[in-house]
Amino acid sequence: MKALAALLLALCCAAAAAVPVTVRDDRGVEVTLPAAPRRIVTLLPSLTETVCQLDACDRLVGVGDYSNWPARVQGLPHLGGVDDVGVERIVALRPDLVLLSSTARALPRLQALGIPVLGLDMKTLADVRRVSAIVGEALQVPGAPALWQRMLAGIDAAARSVPPSARGTTVYFEVSDGPYAAGEASHIGELLARLGAANIVPARLGSVPKLNPEFVVRADPQVIMLAERDAASLASRPGWSRLRALRQGRVCAFTPAQGDAIVRPGPRLDEGARLLADCLAGRLRRSP
């Protein structure tokens, strides 16, 4: 009898796991999965982190080259960058779902090969909430709403940690040398706004525009935030030595790990907000 009960339980679990689900991705395409996917490939770090934060890290069988968090994904096959993904290597992993950008070059090739794909893009806070819900639905896990509430609570806590004297501080956030900056329309810009900072890069310029360096000189931000690898070059940029942020030592140079948490629009928004708040409050600062 015990063996029969165990068999019935196993059959019930298998039946539950085989419930089909249809989700709509950011292309507007409806994708039907016959069962909860067990072999997943993610080709963006933010999507990798989302899967793991939904407690489904054990389903990942391959990731994009830039996926490095949490630590357990570092041992998985890394399948290429944004434009050089190894489609053949992905196929060899026999995934039952691939999560990637809706504009990825590999998407139509994978789709033509019969591999289920979801094209998903995260650029704003609203995108992070929406995509988390889509991934949770596709994976048939219930944690997306709780994940979003945790992020919101962390962002609110970060905002409360910023002293009133730091509110209204003008900020230049450099995403990468170029310079490419985080505008008001980006998720970084949205986080800065929630923290009470004033981004010098208006939304009309785009999410992450390439700026004329003279633009920054004219704006003369009170605080500069950027990757530590680029901090040493700031003073040598024409005219930048006159910036008050440099003269007053109000430059926050983020480590690679810190920069990932801020720059990636994903489930670590709360950690990114805390780092930005620490910079504004003077708890994380060094002069180049």
Order of alpha helices (4+ residues) and beta strands (2+ residues): alpha-beta-beta-beta-alpha-beta-alpha-beta-alpha-beta-alpha-alpha-beta-beta-alpha-beta-alpha-beta-alpha-alpha-beta-alpha-alpha
